[in-house]
Amino acid sequence: MQALKAHVRRMSKYVPAANDEERREKTVALFTGMAGTLAIARAFTEKRDRRAILDAARKIYLAAARG
């Protein structure tokens, strides 16, 4: 648990937000969403399907992290 909290603290430095609480909330949402994306992508057997999931998620998460 401490390792995950430390990872969120490190990631939050790169997430724009109005204040520290909003930055932490946004970081947690992005981090857990990314973890879910990886889990789902791994469930697909076709490389093309996995790549499509990861590429689409990358676009969404980058846009969300920018504001």
SULNORZI-V389628 format. One record per helix or strand of 3 or more residues. SS is the DSSP state (h for helix, s for strand). FROM is the first residue (numbers start at 1). LEN is the number of residues. If there is no record, write none. Layout:
# SULNORZI-V389628
SS;FROM;LEN, SS;FROM;LEN
This chain:
# SULNORZI-V389628
h;2;11, h;20;24, h;47;20
